[in-house]
Structures are given as structure tokens and as C-alpha cells.
Amino acid sequence: MTISKTVSALSSSEIVLELKVIKAVFEPPVQALKATVTLKGGYTLQISESSGSDFRRYSYHLQKGNEMVKR
């Protein structure tokens, strides 16, 4: 999934209350996204994605308050 598709999917989701993009890079051949997403139910999703012609790195961290739910 490209970075723009990730942002689009989050922006249109019913469970997303706020999408805060911390860093976005759309300079071919590299794309990168670092964002914090506030979700319904008191959850926060931390997103870090980057991709290029020969790599893809990503991490997602789901928290509720200060407690890590899923990494």
C-alpha cells in the first residue's frame, strides 16, 4: 500500500477521530509516513512506514492510554 492510500484509508475511516501526520515524504523513489491516529474508545495508533524501489519498512503500535495493546 502506498503512503497516500494509507492516509486516504485512515481519513475516511469511521473509527478515526483525528489523524496527525508528523512527517510525510512523497519524493520518488522513496515514500515515508510518520503519524499518530486517535481512535474511538481511547486508543492511539502510532504509524511509521517507509518504502522505496527495493525495500519496505513499517511499524504500528496500538495503545490505550499509556498501556501498549499491540506492537
Protein Blocks (a to p, Z undefined) as FASTA:
>chain_A
ZZklmmmmmmmpmklmbdcdfbdcdddfbdcdddddddehhiacdddddddfkbccdddd
ddehjbcfbZZ
